[in-house]
Amino acid sequence: MPQDDEAPWARETDVRHEGRGEAPVRERERRERPATPERPRDREQERPEAAPPPRSKRVWVILGLVALAAIVGGATYWYLTRNQETTDDAYTDGRPVVIAPQVAGYVTELDITDNQFVRTGDVLLRIDAREYVAARDQAAGRVTSAEAQLDNARAALDVARITYPARLASARAQRDSAQATLTRADADLRRQLSLNKAATTQTSIDEATATAAGARAQMEEAEAAVREAEPVAQYIAQAEAQVHELEGEVAQARAQLALAEVNLSYCTLVAPQDGWVTERNVYLGNYVNAGGQLFALVSPRVWVTANFKEDQLNRMRPGQTVSIAVDAYPGLKLSGHVDSIQKGSGERFSTFPAENATGNFVKIVQRVPVKIDIDSGLDPNLPLPLGLSVEPTVYLK
C-alpha cells in the first residue's frame, strides 16, 4: 500500500519512535496534509477543547467592589436628593405686551426695528393724523358755539330775574289805575242818572255810560295783564332750564373735543413699558386698522414656569429656594424661589378639557404649573428669551 494510505495511528507511532531530528518534519507534513473524506486530519482535532481555567479571586473582588460602589453611590445620591424636586418640563416666561393701534391710518413714521430695546415713553411709530386734526378742530368749533349760547342764556336768566317781577308789579299798578278810573266813571254815571232830566242831557248820560264801559274794559285788560305776569317763578325757572340745557350741550361738545384729542393722540404710539420689540409685522407706509397687532414688547422681567407632576407637590411651598439650569447656556446658573402654585392643572384650563365622566377612564399623572421668580444669576450680556428650556431644582427644606 502507498504511504499516504497508511493509518494515522501508525504514523503517530513512527513519529514517536523516530529521532528528534525527524519529528519536526513529520509533524509539519502531518499538519499540511489536507483532510480526506476517508481519513480525519488528526486525532488531536477530534479531541474536545480543554475547559477554561477557573476565574481568579481577583475578578470576584473587583466585581464586589464595583457592586459596593454602585450601592454606595445610589444611596448617597438618594440621600443628597431626597429633599429636591426637579423637572425638565420648564420654560422661561414673561410678560409680552401686544402693541395695537386704536385708530386706523397709514404709517408715516417708524422709529423701531426688530429686536430693538425701547424704554417707557419712547415713540414707536406715527399714523397719518390729518383727518384727526380736522375732527379735533371741528369739535373745538362746536365747543365755542355752545359756550356762546350758554353765555347768552345765562345773561337772559339774569334779565328774567329782574324783568318778570317788574312786569308783575307794573301790571298790578295798571290794574289799580284802571280800578280807580272805573270807580270814577261809575260814580259819574250814577250821578248823571240821579239828576233830574231838566238838569242834564241825554248826551251827558251817554258819555258817562261810555266812559264807565271803557273804564270797565281797561280794568279787565289790567286784570288779564296781572294774571299773565303773576307766574314769575315759572318764567325764571324756564330761563334756568334753558341755561341747563345749554350747559349740557357745552359739556357734550367738550367731550367730543376731548375724544377728538384722544384719537389724535392715538396717532402717536409710545412704549407702555421697557422691553424688546418682538414679532414686528408693520412697515413704513402700511395701512393699519384699529386693534390689529403690530408687534409685541417683551418685558425685561423673566420668570420660570415649571410643570411639576402632581406627586411632586406634596412638600412644595412658596418661598422655597430653587436652582435653575438653562439648556441654552450651560455655564449660566440661576437661583430663585417658588412664587406660587397654580390653582389648577394644565389639563383643567385647556381648550378641550378631558371628560373623565364618560367612557373608559385611564388615570394620567397631571402636571401643575409652578411660577418661579429668578432672584440672581442673570447675565445682561446673555439674552434670556421667552420659551427657553430650563431645569429647575426645588429644595424642599
C-alpha positions as CSV (number, residue, x, y, z in Angstrom):
1,M,0.0,0.0,0.0
2,P,1.1,3.6,-0.6
3,Q,2.4,5.5,2.2
4,D,-0.4,8.1,2.0
5,D,-3.0,5.3,2.8
6,E,-1.2,4.5,6.0
7,A,-3.3,4.6,9.1
8,P,-3.0,7.7,11.2
9,W,-2.1,5.8,14.3
10,A,0.8,4.0,12.5
11,R,2.3,7.3,11.5
12,E,2.0,8.7,15.0
13,T,3.8,5.6,16.3
14,D,6.6,6.1,13.8
15,V,6.8,9.7,14.8
16,R,7.2,8.8,18.5
17,H,10.0,6.3,17.8
18,E,11.9,8.4,15.3
19,G,14.7,10.6,16.3
20,R,14.2,14.2,17.4
21,G,15.6,15.5,14.1
22,E,12.8,13.9,12.0
23,A,9.9,14.6,14.4
24,P,9.5,18.3,13.4
25,V,9.5,17.4,9.7
26,R,6.8,14.7,10.1
27,E,4.8,17.0,12.3
28,R,4.9,19.7,9.7
29,E,3.9,17.3,6.9
30,R,1.1,16.0,9.1
31,R,-0.3,19.5,9.6
32,E,0.0,20.5,5.9
33,R,-1.6,17.3,4.5
34,P,-5.3,18.0,3.6
35,A,-8.1,16.0,5.1
36,T,-9.9,13.4,3.0
37,P,-13.4,12.0,3.5
38,E,-11.9,8.7,4.3
39,R,-9.4,10.0,6.8
40,P,-9.8,12.8,9.5
41,R,-7.0,15.2,9.9
42,D,-5.6,14.3,13.3
43,R,-6.9,12.7,16.3
44,E,-5.9,15.8,18.2
45,Q,-8.5,17.7,16.3
46,E,-11.2,15.3,17.3
47,R,-10.5,15.7,21.0
48,P,-12.8,18.2,22.9
49,E,-11.3,21.5,23.9
50,A,-9.9,21.8,27.4
51,A,-12.2,23.6,30.0
52,P,-11.1,27.2,30.8
53,P,-9.3,27.6,34.0
54,P,-11.4,28.8,36.9
55,R,-11.7,32.6,37.5
56,S,-9.3,34.0,39.9
57,K,-10.3,35.6,43.1
58,R,-9.1,38.9,41.9
59,V,-12.0,39.1,39.4
60,W,-14.6,38.4,42.1
61,V,-13.0,41.0,44.3
62,I,-13.3,43.6,41.5
63,L,-16.9,42.7,40.8
64,G,-17.7,43.0,44.5
65,L,-16.0,46.4,44.8
66,V,-18.0,47.7,41.7
67,A,-21.3,46.5,43.2
68,L,-20.5,48.0,46.5
69,A,-19.5,51.3,44.8
70,A,-22.8,51.3,42.9
71,I,-24.8,50.7,46.1
72,V,-22.9,53.4,48.0
73,G,-23.3,55.8,45.1
74,G,-27.0,55.2,44.8
75,A,-27.5,55.6,48.5
76,T,-25.5,58.8,48.5
77,Y,-27.5,60.2,45.5
78,W,-30.8,59.3,47.2
79,Y,-29.6,60.9,50.5
80,L,-28.5,64.1,48.8
81,T,-31.6,64.5,46.5
82,R,-34.3,63.3,48.9
83,N,-35.3,66.9,49.6
84,Q,-35.2,68.0,46.0
85,E,-37.8,68.0,43.2
86,T,-36.8,68.7,39.6
87,T,-38.4,68.6,36.2
88,D,-37.3,69.1,32.6
89,D,-40.8,70.4,31.6
90,A,-40.0,74.0,32.4
91,Y,-39.6,77.1,30.3
92,T,-38.7,80.8,30.7
93,D,-41.8,83.0,30.8
94,G,-42.5,86.7,30.8
95,R,-45.0,89.5,30.0
96,P,-45.3,90.2,26.3
97,V,-47.4,93.3,25.7
98,V,-49.2,93.4,22.4
99,I,-49.0,96.8,20.7
100,A,-52.0,97.6,18.5
101,P,-53.2,100.9,17.2
102,Q,-56.6,102.4,18.4
103,V,-57.1,104.4,15.2
104,A,-56.8,103.5,11.5
105,G,-54.5,105.1,9.0
106,Y,-51.2,105.0,7.1
107,V,-47.9,104.7,9.0
108,T,-46.0,107.8,8.2
109,E,-43.1,107.3,10.7
110,L,-41.5,104.1,12.0
111,D,-38.9,104.5,14.8
112,I,-38.2,100.9,15.7
113,T,-36.6,97.8,14.2
114,D,-36.6,94.1,15.0
115,N,-35.4,93.0,18.5
116,Q,-34.7,96.7,19.5
117,F,-34.8,97.6,23.2
118,V,-37.1,100.5,23.9
119,R,-37.9,102.4,27.1
120,T,-41.2,103.6,28.5
121,G,-42.4,106.7,26.6
122,D,-40.2,106.2,23.5
123,V,-42.0,106.9,20.3
124,L,-42.6,103.7,18.3
125,L,-44.5,104.9,15.2
126,R,-46.8,107.6,14.0
127,I,-50.0,107.4,11.9
128,D,-51.2,110.0,9.4
129,A,-53.1,112.5,11.7
130,R,-54.6,115.0,9.2
131,E,-58.1,113.5,9.5
132,Y,-58.0,113.5,13.2
133,V,-56.6,117.1,13.4
134,A,-59.7,118.2,11.3
135,A,-62.0,116.3,13.6
136,R,-60.4,118.0,16.6
137,D,-60.8,121.5,15.1
138,Q,-64.4,120.8,14.3
139,A,-65.1,119.7,17.8
140,A,-63.4,122.8,19.1
141,G,-65.7,125.0,17.0
142,R,-68.7,123.3,18.4
143,V,-67.5,123.9,21.9
144,T,-67.0,127.6,21.1
145,S,-70.5,127.9,19.7
146,A,-72.1,126.1,22.6
147,E,-70.3,128.2,25.1
148,A,-71.5,131.4,23.4
149,Q,-75.1,130.2,23.5
150,L,-74.7,129.3,27.2
151,D,-73.4,132.8,28.0
152,N,-76.4,134.3,26.2
153,A,-78.8,132.1,28.2
154,R,-77.1,133.0,31.4
155,A,-77.5,136.7,30.6
156,A,-81.2,136.1,29.7
157,L,-81.7,134.4,33.1
158,D,-80.2,137.4,34.9
159,V,-82.6,139.7,32.9
160,A,-85.6,137.4,33.6
161,R,-84.9,137.5,37.3
162,I,-85.4,141.3,37.2
163,T,-87.9,141.7,34.3
164,Y,-90.6,139.3,35.4
165,P,-91.1,140.6,38.9
166,A,-91.1,144.1,37.5
167,R,-93.6,143.2,34.8
168,L,-95.9,141.8,37.5
169,A,-95.6,145.0,39.6
170,S,-96.4,147.1,36.5
171,A,-99.4,145.0,35.7
172,R,-100.7,145.4,39.2
173,A,-100.2,149.1,39.1
174,Q,-102.0,149.4,35.8
175,R,-104.8,147.3,37.3
176,D,-105.1,149.7,40.3
177,S,-105.2,152.7,37.9
178,A,-107.9,151.0,35.8
179,Q,-109.8,150.3,39.0
180,A,-109.6,153.9,40.0
181,T,-110.8,155.1,36.6
182,L,-113.6,152.6,36.7
183,T,-114.7,153.8,40.1
184,R,-114.8,157.4,39.0
185,A,-116.7,156.5,35.7
186,D,-119.3,154.5,37.6
187,A,-119.7,157.4,40.0
188,D,-120.2,159.9,37.2
189,L,-122.7,157.6,35.6
190,R,-124.7,157.2,38.7
191,R,-124.7,160.9,39.3
192,Q,-125.9,161.6,35.7
193,L,-128.7,159.1,36.2
194,S,-129.7,160.5,39.6
195,L,-130.1,164.1,38.2
196,N,-133.4,165.5,37.0
197,K,-133.8,165.3,33.3
198,A,-134.1,169.0,33.2
199,A,-130.6,169.3,34.9
200,T,-128.8,167.1,32.5
201,T,-128.9,166.0,29.0
202,Q,-129.0,162.7,27.3
203,T,-125.7,163.3,25.8
204,S,-124.1,163.7,29.2
205,I,-125.7,160.5,30.3
206,D,-124.5,158.7,27.2
207,E,-120.9,160.0,27.7
208,A,-120.9,158.9,31.3
209,T,-122.2,155.5,30.3
210,A,-119.5,155.1,27.6
211,T,-116.8,156.3,29.9
212,A,-117.9,153.7,32.5
213,A,-117.9,151.0,29.9
214,G,-114.4,151.9,28.7
215,A,-113.1,152.1,32.3
216,R,-114.5,148.6,32.9
217,A,-112.8,147.2,29.8
218,Q,-109.5,148.7,30.9
219,M,-110.0,147.1,34.2
220,E,-110.5,143.7,32.7
221,E,-107.4,144.2,30.5
222,A,-105.4,145.2,33.5
223,E,-106.6,142.1,35.4
224,A,-105.5,139.9,32.4
225,A,-102.1,141.5,32.4
226,V,-101.7,140.8,36.1
227,R,-102.7,137.2,35.6
228,E,-100.2,136.9,32.8
229,A,-97.4,138.4,34.8
230,E,-98.1,136.5,38.1
231,P,-96.1,133.2,37.3
232,V,-92.8,135.0,37.9
233,A,-91.2,131.8,39.4
234,Q,-92.2,129.7,36.4
235,Y,-90.7,132.3,33.9
236,I,-87.4,132.3,35.8
237,A,-87.3,128.5,36.0
238,Q,-87.8,128.4,32.3
239,A,-84.8,130.6,31.8
240,E,-82.8,128.5,34.2
241,A,-83.8,125.3,32.3
242,Q,-82.5,126.9,29.1
243,V,-79.2,127.6,30.8
244,H,-79.0,124.0,32.0
245,E,-79.8,122.7,28.5
246,L,-77.0,124.7,27.0
247,E,-74.7,123.7,29.8
248,G,-75.3,120.1,28.7
249,E,-74.6,120.9,25.1
250,V,-71.4,122.6,26.1
251,A,-70.4,119.5,28.1
252,Q,-71.2,117.3,25.2
253,A,-69.2,119.5,22.8
254,R,-66.3,119.4,25.2
255,A,-66.5,115.6,25.5
256,Q,-66.4,115.4,21.7
257,L,-63.4,117.7,21.7
258,A,-61.7,115.5,24.3
259,L,-62.5,112.4,22.2
260,A,-61.1,114.0,19.1
261,E,-57.9,115.0,21.0
262,V,-57.6,111.4,22.3
263,N,-57.9,110.0,18.8
264,L,-55.3,112.5,17.7
265,S,-53.0,111.3,20.4
266,Y,-53.5,107.7,19.3
267,C,-51.8,108.6,16.1
268,T,-48.5,108.5,18.0
269,L,-47.8,105.1,19.6
270,V,-45.4,105.2,22.5
271,A,-43.9,102.3,24.6
272,P,-46.0,101.5,27.6
273,Q,-43.1,99.7,29.3
274,D,-39.4,98.8,28.8
275,G,-38.9,95.8,26.5
276,W,-37.7,94.3,23.3
277,V,-39.6,94.7,20.1
278,T,-40.7,91.2,19.0
279,E,-42.7,89.8,16.1
280,R,-42.8,93.0,14.2
281,N,-45.1,92.9,11.2
282,V,-45.5,96.6,10.4
283,Y,-43.5,98.7,8.0
284,L,-43.4,102.3,6.8
285,G,-46.4,103.1,4.6
286,N,-48.6,100.2,5.8
287,Y,-52.3,100.9,6.4
288,V,-53.1,99.7,9.9
289,N,-56.6,99.0,11.3
290,A,-57.7,99.7,14.9
291,G,-57.0,96.7,17.0
292,G,-54.6,95.0,14.6
293,Q,-51.5,93.5,16.2
294,L,-48.3,95.3,15.0
295,F,-45.7,93.8,17.3
296,A,-45.1,92.9,20.9
297,L,-42.9,94.3,23.7
298,V,-41.2,91.6,25.9
299,S,-40.6,92.9,29.4
300,P,-37.1,92.5,30.8
301,R,-38.6,90.7,33.9
302,V,-38.4,87.0,33.2
303,W,-39.5,84.1,35.4
304,V,-39.8,80.3,35.0
305,T,-43.0,78.3,34.6
306,A,-42.3,74.7,35.7
307,N,-44.9,72.0,35.1
308,F,-44.3,69.6,38.0
309,K,-46.1,66.3,38.3
310,E,-48.9,66.2,40.9
311,D,-47.0,63.7,43.1
312,Q,-44.1,66.2,43.3
313,L,-46.2,68.9,45.1
314,N,-46.6,67.3,48.5
315,R,-43.9,69.3,50.2
316,M,-43.5,72.2,47.7
317,R,-44.4,75.6,49.2
318,P,-44.0,79.2,48.1
319,G,-40.7,80.7,49.1
320,Q,-38.6,77.6,48.8
321,T,-35.2,78.1,47.1
322,V,-34.7,77.0,43.5
323,S,-31.6,76.5,41.4
324,I,-32.1,76.8,37.6
325,A,-30.0,75.4,34.8
326,V,-30.6,76.8,31.3
327,D,-30.1,74.5,28.4
328,A,-29.0,77.3,26.1
329,Y,-26.3,78.5,28.5
330,P,-24.8,75.5,30.4
331,G,-22.5,77.8,32.3
332,L,-25.3,80.1,33.5
333,K,-26.5,79.2,36.9
334,L,-29.6,81.0,38.2
335,S,-31.1,81.0,41.6
336,G,-34.7,81.9,42.6
337,H,-37.6,80.9,44.7
338,V,-41.1,79.4,44.3
339,D,-43.5,82.3,43.9
340,S,-46.8,80.5,43.6
341,I,-48.5,77.3,42.6
342,Q,-51.3,77.5,40.1
343,K,-54.8,76.5,41.4
344,G,-55.5,74.0,38.7
345,S,-53.7,71.6,36.4
346,G,-52.9,72.5,32.8
347,E,-55.4,70.0,31.7
348,R,-58.2,71.8,33.6
349,F,-57.6,75.0,31.7
350,S,-57.1,73.5,28.3
351,T,-59.4,74.4,25.4
352,F,-60.8,70.9,25.3
353,P,-60.7,69.5,28.9
354,A,-60.9,65.8,29.4
355,E,-64.4,64.3,30.0
356,N,-63.5,61.8,32.7
357,A,-67.1,61.0,33.4
358,T,-67.7,59.4,30.1
359,G,-66.3,56.1,28.6
360,N,-63.4,54.2,30.0
361,F,-61.1,56.0,32.4
362,V,-57.3,55.9,32.3
363,K,-55.5,57.6,35.1
364,I,-52.9,60.1,33.8
365,V,-50.5,61.9,36.1
366,Q,-51.4,65.6,35.8
367,R,-48.9,68.5,35.8
368,V,-49.4,71.7,37.6
369,P,-47.7,75.0,36.6
370,V,-45.4,76.5,39.3
371,K,-44.2,80.0,38.9
372,I,-40.5,80.5,39.9
373,D,-39.1,84.0,40.3
374,I,-35.4,84.5,39.4
375,D,-33.5,86.3,42.1
376,S,-29.9,86.3,40.9
377,G,-27.5,85.0,38.3
378,L,-28.8,86.8,35.2
379,D,-26.1,88.0,32.8
380,P,-27.1,91.2,31.0
381,N,-24.9,90.1,28.1
382,L,-26.8,86.8,27.6
383,P,-30.4,87.3,26.4
384,L,-32.9,85.1,28.0
385,P,-35.8,84.9,25.5
386,L,-39.2,83.5,26.5
387,G,-39.8,79.8,26.0
388,L,-36.2,78.6,26.6
389,S,-35.9,75.1,28.2
390,V,-34.7,75.1,31.7
391,E,-34.4,72.6,34.5
392,P,-35.3,73.9,37.9
393,T,-34.5,72.1,41.1
394,V,-36.6,73.0,44.2
395,Y,-35.1,72.5,47.6
396,L,-38.0,71.4,49.8
397,K,-36.4,72.3,53.1
